[in-house]
Amino acid sequence: MAQQSDLFKNLVAHCKEYGFIFQSSEVYDGLSAVYDYGPYGVELKNNIKDYWWRSMVQLHDNIVGIDAAIFMHPKTWKASGHVDAFNDPLIDNKDSKKRYRADVLIEEQMEKIEAKIEKEVEKARKRFGDSFDEAMFRSTNPRVMEYSAQFEAIRQRLAAAMTKGDLAELRQIIEDLEIADPESGSRNWTEVRQFNLMFSTQLGNIAGEEGKLYLRPETAQGIFVNFLNVQKTTRQKIPFGIAQIGKAFRNEIVARQFIFRMREFEQMEMQFFIRPGEQKKWYEYWKEARMKWHLALGTSSSKLRFHDHDNLAHYADAAVDIQFEFPFGFKELEGIHSRTDFDLGNHQELSGKKIQYFDPELQENYVPFVVETSIGVDRMFLAMMSNALVEEDVPGGEGARAVLKLHPALAPVKCAILPLKRNEERIVNMAQGIFNKLKFSFNVQYDDTGSIGKLYRRQDAIGTPFCVTVDFESLDDNTVTLRERDSLQQERVHIDQLEGIIRERVDMRQLFV
């Protein structure tokens, strides 16, 4: 755990030092759980969004995109259930005055039990070597079985309490498990109470409830209220989807773990409209499709897993998370939800306007069912950074380097142009000429602010997949040294070949093969 904590601290420090992420309003000591994306961060973030948009919209002839407004009519959030049901269970410690989510405190206790199980398994693996049967060990070892039984008992109690909204039971679980304040060690807790996560503001200068607006807590509702507009103008036939990328806002009780949980964040959501009764088929389809999307980036399958929800949201009849192994453990990266006809049906009822689809094959009208895929841009960003940041020794006694081994298609800068001698005018002119040519094809960078070794290390740290070094030999034969980030291999390449070689290796199309 200590090693994971150090890895996470290094990641956060790297993001600041190399211009990926800054604390918002840092000159005023920052604003809690709000962050700004720096020069390289915004490029990586845009590339992630581009990858999602292309795979979701451009490559599907039955999925289209929209960009709905952040402000919506207040009745939207009444119909969606957010006014009445969008709450987290809050608990305060009377001694430390710290505030926590009651369910998260219990989940963290469960994670400690899981860690004990994994520790026993790892010890046995080392003891028995190649002959180790992990499944047999987990099902027969008394200590592991005891821990597993504890875990399952807590899981069932938590799921039941969350489903029923039983706040007294949540507090009782905390009492029974003797959960202490993580900071002070105190067990002096308040009662658990509900806390609505929506930010509210006023429309114009009107005071009172009639002028109350909310900052949207999700982007999905902008899709639902535009269902008929989109369907009619694009002439889509069910099944079809509507995709959107946009900001959402949640007044999180405890926003922590860097950009994993923020109060202002960005979502990539797609709502897929289907015939009633076909939700299971499409739910399984999108589970598989979304996992393939993550694996295409080169992420190890051992770092991704499905996790079914124990406590379903008020709108869902099935829900699963794609979890990623962050430095602080497996956590939700993307959700796939079968939302039934809850949203369209509620908007139809509250608005008094018919929101239905006429199916020409069935010759009937119905309110479509929906399968949703929803992924946080910021969490995806953090997953990619966590997965890519490596500290390693450079062969040949050149010391260590911090390198971001991002997939080339996502890398903020695709290629850096580096003159070997910044005081040699002919080399500088040639390097700048290459930069001016390549900048029309992809994001490139010119840098002559240090020795070639330091320039390489700087580009490694921001994830640049290729460096082009212009030297004296270049002046004679128009060839340059092309250095590959991960393998450190170098090859001489003619200047006229550069664009084609780099384009082939950084092109996002290779992710869709």
C-alpha positions in Angstrom: 0.0 0.0 0.0 2.9 2.4 0.8 4.4 1.7 -2.6 1.1 2.4 -4.3 0.8 5.6 -2.4 4.3 6.7 -3.5 3.4 5.9 -7.1 0.4 8.1 -6.9 2.3 10.9 -5.3 4.9 10.7 -8.1 2.1 10.7 -10.7 0.5 13.9 -9.2 3.9 15.6 -9.0 4.7 14.6 -12.7 1.4 16.1 -13.9 2.2 19.4 -12.2 5.9 19.5 -13.2 5.4 18.8 -16.9 2.3 20.9 -17.5 -0.5 18.3 -17.6 -2.6 19.4 -14.6 -2.6 22.4 -12.2 -4.6 23.1 -9.1 -7.4 25.6 -10.0 -6.8 29.1 -8.7 -3.4 28.1 -7.3 -2.3 31.7 -6.7 -5.1 31.9 -4.1 -4.1 28.6 -2.6 -6.4 26.6 -4.9 -10.0 25.5 -5.0 -10.7 22.0 -3.5 -11.3 19.3 -6.0 -11.2 21.6 -9.1 -8.3 21.4 -11.5 -7.0 23.0 -14.7 -5.5 21.2 -17.6 -2.1 22.5 -18.8 -0.6 22.7 -22.3 0.1 18.9 -22.5 -2.9 17.9 -20.4 -5.4 19.6 -22.7 -3.8 17.9 -25.8 -4.0 14.4 -24.2 -7.6 15.1 -23.0 -8.6 16.2 -26.5 -7.1 13.1 -28.0 -9.0 10.9 -25.6 -12.2 12.6 -26.5 -11.4 12.4 -30.2 -10.7 8.6 -29.9 -14.1 8.1 -28.1 -16.0 10.3 -30.6 -14.6 8.7 -33.7 -15.2 5.2 -32.4 -18.7 6.0 -31.1 -20.1 8.4 -33.8 -17.9 8.3 -36.9 -17.7 4.5 -37.1 -21.4 3.9 -36.4 -24.0 4.9 -39.0 -26.7 4.6 -36.4 -25.1 6.9 -33.7 -25.2 10.7 -34.0 -23.9 13.4 -31.7 -25.3 16.5 -30.0 -24.1 19.2 -27.6 -26.8 20.1 -25.2 -26.8 23.1 -22.9 -25.6 22.8 -19.3 -28.7 24.7 -18.0 -32.0 22.9 -18.4 -35.5 23.4 -17.3 -35.8 22.6 -13.5 -38.5 20.0 -14.2 -35.9 18.0 -16.1 -34.3 17.0 -12.8 -37.6 16.3 -11.2 -38.5 13.9 -13.9 -35.1 12.3 -13.9 -35.3 11.6 -10.1 -32.3 13.8 -9.3 -34.2 16.2 -7.1 -35.6 13.4 -4.9 -33.0 10.6 -5.2 -29.6 12.0 -6.2 -28.1 11.8 -2.7 -25.1 10.4 -0.9 -25.2 9.2 2.7 -23.1 11.7 4.7 -21.6 11.1 8.2 -19.5 13.4 10.3 -16.9 12.6 13.0 -17.7 14.7 16.1 -14.1 14.9 17.2 -12.2 15.6 14.0 -15.1 17.5 12.4 -14.3 15.6 9.1 -17.1 14.6 6.8 -17.3 11.3 4.9 -19.6 9.2 2.8 -20.8 6.4 5.0 -20.9 3.9 2.1 -17.3 4.7 1.1 -16.1 4.2 4.7 -17.6 0.7 4.6 -16.2 0.0 1.1 -12.7 0.9 2.3 -13.1 -1.6 5.2 -14.0 -4.2 2.6 -11.0 -3.3 0.5 -8.8 -3.9 3.6 -10.3 -7.4 3.9 -9.6 -8.0 0.1 -6.0 -6.9 0.7 -5.6 -9.5 3.4 -6.9 -12.2 1.1 -4.5 -11.1 -1.7 -1.7 -11.1 0.8 -2.4 -14.8 1.8 -2.7 -15.8 -1.8 0.6 -14.1 -2.7 2.4 -15.8 0.2 1.1 -19.2 -0.9 2.1 -18.5 -4.5 5.7 -17.8 -3.5 5.7 -20.9 -1.2 4.3 -23.4 -3.8 5.7 -21.9 -7.0 4.6 -23.3 -10.3 2.5 -26.0 -8.6 0.3 -23.4 -7.0 -3.5 -23.8 -7.7 -4.9 -20.4 -6.8 -8.6 -21.4 -7.2 -8.1 -24.4 -4.9 -6.3 -22.4 -2.3 -9.0 -19.7 -2.3 -11.7 -22.3 -1.8 -10.0 -24.4 0.9 -7.6 -22.2 2.9 -9.3 -21.6 6.3 -8.0 -18.0 6.7 -8.9 -17.0 3.2 -12.4 -18.6 3.6 -12.9 -16.7 6.8 -11.9 -13.4 5.2 -14.1 -14.1 2.2 -17.1 -14.8 4.5 -16.6 -11.5 6.3 -16.3 -9.7 3.0 -19.5 -11.2 1.6 -21.5 -10.5 4.8 -20.5 -6.9 4.7 -21.2 -6.6 1.0 -24.8 -8.0 1.4 -25.5 -5.7 4.4 -24.2 -2.6 2.5 -26.1 -3.5 -0.7 -29.4 -4.0 1.2 -29.0 -0.7 3.2 -28.2 1.3 0.1 -31.1 -0.2 -1.9 -33.6 0.6 0.9 -32.0 3.9 1.8 -31.6 2.6 5.4 -29.4 5.3 7.0 -29.7 3.8 10.4 -28.3 0.5 9.1 -25.4 2.2 7.4 -24.4 3.7 10.8 -24.9 0.4 12.5 -22.5 -1.3 10.0 -19.9 1.4 10.8 -20.4 0.8 14.5 -20.3 -3.0 14.1 -17.1 -2.9 12.1 -15.6 -0.4 14.5 -14.6 1.9 11.7 -12.5 4.8 12.8 -11.9 8.2 11.3 -9.0 7.6 8.9 -7.3 10.8 10.1 -7.9 11.0 13.8 -8.8 7.4 14.8 -11.9 8.6 16.5 -15.1 6.5 16.4 -17.4 9.3 17.6 -19.8 9.5 14.7 -23.0 11.5 14.0 -26.1 9.9 12.5 -26.0 9.3 8.8 -28.1 11.8 6.7 -28.7 12.3 3.0 -26.9 15.0 1.0 -28.1 16.1 -2.4 -25.3 16.5 -4.8 -26.7 19.0 -7.2 -25.4 22.6 -7.4 -28.2 25.2 -7.7 -28.3 28.8 -8.9 -30.9 31.4 -9.9 -32.3 32.3 -13.3 -31.7 36.0 -13.8 -32.6 38.1 -10.9 -35.7 36.1 -9.9 -35.6 34.9 -6.3 -37.3 31.8 -4.9 -38.0 28.3 -6.2 -39.6 29.5 -9.4 -36.2 30.9 -10.6 -34.1 28.0 -9.3 -31.8 26.3 -11.8 -29.3 23.4 -11.4 -25.9 22.8 -12.9 -26.4 19.5 -14.6 -25.1 16.5 -12.6 -25.0 14.4 -15.8 -25.1 14.9 -19.6 -27.6 12.2 -20.3 -30.8 14.2 -19.7 -29.8 16.6 -22.5 -30.0 13.6 -24.8 -33.3 12.3 -23.5 -35.2 15.6 -23.9 -33.8 15.9 -27.4 -34.8 12.4 -28.4 -37.6 13.3 -30.8 -35.6 16.3 -32.2 -32.7 14.1 -33.1 -34.7 11.1 -34.3 -36.9 13.2 -36.7 -34.1 15.4 -38.1 -31.7 12.5 -38.7 -34.4 10.0 -39.7 -32.9 7.4 -37.5 -34.6 4.0 -37.0 -34.3 2.1 -33.8 -31.9 0.8 -32.7 -29.9 4.1 -32.7 -27.7 6.1 -30.4 -27.1 9.7 -29.4 -23.7 10.6 -28.1 -22.5 13.7 -26.2 -19.3 15.0 -24.5 -19.8 17.7 -21.9 -19.3 19.1 -18.5 -21.2 18.0 -15.4 -21.2 19.1 -11.8 -21.6 17.4 -8.5 -21.2 18.8 -5.0 -19.2 15.8 -3.8 -19.0 15.3 0.0 -15.5 14.0 -0.2 -13.7 14.8 -3.5 -10.3 13.3 -3.4 -7.7 11.1 -5.2 -6.7 13.9 -7.5 -8.9 14.1 -10.6 -10.6 10.8 -9.9 -13.5 12.5 -8.1 -14.1 16.2 -8.8 -16.9 18.7 -8.5 -16.5 19.8 -12.1 -15.8 17.1 -14.6 -16.4 16.0 -18.1 -18.4 13.0 -19.4 -18.5 11.0 -22.6 -22.0 9.4 -22.7 -24.0 7.5 -25.3 -27.6 6.6 -25.0 -28.6 3.7 -27.2 -32.4 3.5 -27.9 -33.8 0.1 -28.4 -37.1 -1.9 -28.5 -38.5 -2.9 -25.1 -37.5 -6.4 -24.3 -34.2 -6.2 -26.2 -32.2 -4.6 -23.4 -30.3 -7.7 -22.3 -29.0 -8.3 -25.8 -27.7 -4.7 -26.3 -26.5 -4.5 -22.7 -24.2 -7.5 -23.4 -23.2 -6.0 -26.8 -22.1 -2.7 -25.3 -20.2 -4.4 -22.4 -18.1 -6.3 -24.9 -17.7 -3.3 -27.3 -16.6 -0.9 -24.5 -14.0 -3.4 -23.1 -12.5 -3.8 -26.6 -12.2 0.0 -26.8 -10.1 0.1 -23.7 -7.9 -2.9 -24.6 -7.2 -1.4 -28.1 -5.0 1.2 -26.4 -2.7 -1.5 -25.2 -3.9 -1.5 -21.6 -3.2 -4.9 -20.0 -6.3 -7.0 -19.5 -5.1 -7.6 -15.9 -5.7 -3.9 -15.2 -9.4 -4.0 -16.4 -12.3 -5.9 -15.0 -16.1 -5.9 -14.9 -17.8 -5.3 -11.6 -21.6 -5.8 -11.4 -23.5 -3.3 -9.2 -24.9 -4.6 -6.0 -27.0 -1.5 -5.5 -28.8 -0.5 -8.7 -29.6 3.1 -9.4 -33.3 4.1 -9.4 -33.4 4.1 -13.2 -31.6 0.8 -14.0 -32.5 -2.9 -14.3 -28.9 -3.9 -14.9 -25.6 -2.1 -14.4 -21.9 -2.9 -14.6 -18.7 -1.0 -14.2 -15.5 -1.4 -16.2 -13.0 -0.9 -13.4 -9.3 0.1 -13.9 -6.5 -0.7 -11.5 -5.5 2.8 -10.4 -2.5 3.2 -8.0 -5.2 3.3 -5.2 -6.9 0.1 -6.3 -9.6 -1.1 -8.8 -12.1 1.7 -9.2 -14.9 2.6 -11.7 -13.7 3.9 -15.0 -16.8 3.4 -17.2 -20.4 2.4 -16.5 -22.8 0.4 -18.8 -26.4 0.7 -17.6 -29.7 -0.7 -18.8 -31.9 2.4 -18.0 -35.2 0.8 -19.3 -37.8 3.4 -20.3 -37.4 5.3 -17.0 -36.1 8.6 -18.5 -38.2 9.0 -21.6 -41.3 7.8 -19.7 -40.9 10.2 -16.9 -40.2 13.2 -19.2 -43.3 12.2 -21.2 -45.4 12.1 -18.0 -44.2 15.3 -16.4 -44.1 17.4 -19.6 -47.5 16.1 -20.9 -46.0 15.6 -24.3 -45.8 12.4 -26.2 -42.2 11.1 -26.4 -42.6 7.9 -28.4 -41.2 6.2 -31.5 -43.3 4.7 -34.3 -41.8 1.4 -35.3 -42.6 0.8 -39.0 -41.8 -2.9 -38.7 -44.0 -3.5 -35.7 -46.6 -0.9 -36.8 -46.9 0.5 -33.2 -45.8 3.3 -31.0 -43.8 2.8 -27.9 -41.4 4.5 -25.4 -38.0 3.1 -26.3 -35.7 1.4 -23.7 -32.2 2.7 -23.3 -28.7 1.2 -22.8 -26.2 3.7 -21.7 -22.4 3.8 -21.8 -20.9 6.5 -19.7 -17.2 7.3 -19.1 -15.5 10.2 -17.3 -13.0 12.0 -19.5 -11.0 12.9 -16.4 -10.9 9.3 -15.0 -9.8 8.1 -18.4 -7.1 10.7 -18.4 -5.9 9.5 -15.0 -6.1 5.9 -16.1 -3.9 6.6 -19.1 -1.4 8.5 -17.1 -1.3 5.9 -14.4 -0.8 3.2 -16.9 1.8 5.0 -18.9 4.2 6.6 -16.4 7.3 4.5 -15.9 10.6 5.1 -14.3 13.3 3.0 -15.8 17.1 2.7 -16.3 18.4 3.7 -19.7 20.7 1.1 -21.3 24.3 2.1 -21.7 24.8 3.7 -18.3 22.9 6.9 -19.2 21.0 6.8 -15.9 17.3 6.7 -15.2 14.4 8.3 -17.0 10.7 9.0 -16.4 8.8 8.2 -19.5 5.1 8.3 -20.4 4.5 5.3 -22.6 1.2 6.6 -24.0 -0.2 5.1 -27.1 1.2 7.2 -29.9 -2.3 8.1 -31.1 -3.0 9.7 -27.7 0.3 11.4 -27.1 0.1 15.2 -26.7 3.0 15.8 -29.0 3.6 13.4 -31.8 7.2 14.4 -32.7 9.9 16.8 -31.4 12.4 18.4 -33.8 15.7 18.9 -32.0 18.8 20.6 -33.5 22.0 19.0 -32.3 23.7 22.4 -32.1 21.6 25.4 -31.4 24.4 27.8 -32.3 24.9 26.4 -35.8 22.7 28.5 -38.0 22.4 25.9 -40.9 21.3 23.1 -38.5 18.8 25.4 -36.8 17.3 26.6 -40.1 17.0 23.0 -41.3 15.3 21.9 -38.1 12.9 24.8 -38.2 12.1 24.0 -41.8 11.2 20.4 -40.8 9.1 21.7 -38.0 7.2 24.2 -40.2 6.5 21.4 -42.7 5.3 18.8 -40.2 3.1 21.1 -38.1 0.4 21.0 -40.8 0.1 17.2 -40.3 0.2 16.7 -36.6 1.2 18.4 -33.3 5.0 18.8 -33.3 7.4 20.7 -31.1 10.7 22.5 -31.8 13.1 22.6 -28.9 16.7 23.8 -28.7 16.9 24.8 -25.0 19.4 22.2 -23.8 21.8 19.4 -24.7 20.4 16.6 -26.8 20.3 14.2 -23.8 18.2 16.6 -21.8 15.9 17.3 -24.7 15.3 13.6 -25.1 14.4 13.2 -21.4 12.0 16.1 -21.5 10.2 14.6 -24.5 10.1 11.2 -22.8 8.5 12.8 -19.8 5.6 14.2 -21.8 5.1 11.1 -23.8 6.4 12.2 -27.3 6.7 9.0 -29.3 9.3 10.3 -31.8 12.2 12.7 -31.8 14.0 14.0 -34.9 17.6 15.1 -34.4 19.1 17.4 -37.1 22.9 17.2 -37.1 25.9 17.9 -39.4 25.3 14.8 -41.4 21.8 16.1 -42.2 23.4 19.1 -44.0 25.2 16.7 -46.4 22.5 14.1 -47.2 19.2 15.4 -46.0 18.8 12.6 -43.5 17.9 12.9 -39.8 18.0 10.6 -36.8 14.5 9.4 -35.9 14.4 8.1 -32.3 11.6 6.0 -30.9 10.5 6.7 -27.4 9.8 3.2 -26.0 12.6 1.1 -27.6 15.1 4.0 -27.8 16.0 2.7 -31.3 17.4 5.2 -33.7 17.4 5.1 -37.5 18.5 7.5 -40.2 15.6 8.7 -42.3 15.4 11.0 -45.3 13.6 14.2 -44.5 11.0 13.5 -47.3 10.1 10.2 -45.6 9.5 11.7 -42.1 5.9 12.6 -42.5 4.8 9.3 -43.9 6.7 7.2 -41.3 5.4 9.3 -38.3 1.8 9.5 -39.7 1.7 5.7 -40.0 2.8 5.1 -36.4 0.7 7.8 -34.7 -2.5 7.5 -36.8 -5.6 6.9 -34.7 -7.0 4.6 -37.4 -4.7 1.8 -36.2 -6.9 1.7 -33.0 -9.9 0.7 -35.0 -8.4 -2.2 -37.0 
